[in-house]
């Protein structure tokens, strides 16, 4: 059973720079174990020591979030496509806060020493 796995840039050092790799497994957990056997360390970046997906990693099977499909127990089929995406923090609020801080710094009076 071949399953295509899309690897984000930040994890490509584990796959020799490959953007896409193939693996096998009946579940997402099995697939990650299979991938780790060929790309050592990859599973450790995705799964906690407690055996759950890291909260800052989003994984999709055929564009469906695995957290709604059973997480590591999500069933896989031949030809499925798995996408791994690191969560990104910040967003619009982060930019707005940075702009407000920068604006306040420009408006602050300069005092002579």
N, C-alpha and C positions, 0 to 999 in steps of 0.2 A: 504494500500500500504506500503510494508516494503522496506526500503532503508538502506543498510549497510553503515555505516560511520566509516572510519578508523581514529583514533585519534592519533596525534603525542604525544610523551612522555611529552613534555612541557605543554600540555593541559589535561593530564590524571587526574590531581587533581580535575578537574571539573566533571569527569565521574567515580569517585571512583576508579581510576586506570585501568579502562577498556580500552583495546586497540581498541575494536570495539563496537559500539553501533548501535541500529536501531532506525529509525525515519520515519516520514511520511511527505508528502508535495508534491504539484504539481510543485513547483519551489524550487530552492535552498533557497531562502528567507523564504519560508514556512517551509522547512525542518529545518533551523536554529532556527526558532521560536519554532517549536515543540521540538527540542532538548533542547532549553533553558528552556522550561517548566519542563523538567525532570532533567536537568543538569544546574542549575542556574549559570549565569555568562559566560557560554561558548560563547554565541552569541556576547557578549560585547568584547570578545577577537578577534573576527573575522570581525566584522562590525563596522564602524566608527559611530560617532554621526550623521553624515550627511547621513547615510544609504547606504554606499558603502563598499565593501570589503577593509580591510586594505591592503595597498600596500605590506606589508611584509608577507602576508599570500597567499599561493598558494592553490587553490582548484581545484580538478579534478573530473569530472563525467565520469566514465568509461574510465579513462586515457585521457580525453580531458580537456584542460584548460578552466575553466568556463568563463574566460575573453573573449573568442572567441565564447561562447555559450549564452551570454546575462547576464553574471555575476549573480547577485541575482535573475534575471528573467529567468535563465536557467531552461528549462523544465526537469522534472524528471519523471521516470516511475518505476513501481513496479519491484523490482529486481536490480535496478541500484546500483552501488557502488560509493561512494563519498570518496575521499581521501583528507585530510587536511594536508598540509605541510608548516611548517614555512620556510620563505626564509632565506638562510644562506649567510652571507657576508664574504668577505675575499678572498678566492680562491687562486690561484697560485700567483697572484700579492702580496697578503698579506704575503705569505711565503717568496717570493723573497725579499721584502722590509725588513722583519725582519732579514733575513740572511745577507743582505747588511749592515744593521745597526750593527749587531753583529760583522761582519768581520771588519768594520771600527773601532769599539771600540777596537778590539784586535790589530789592526795595529797602533793605535794612540800612539805616544811617551809618556812615563811617565815622568813627570817633578817632580823634588824634591822640597820640600818646605823648 
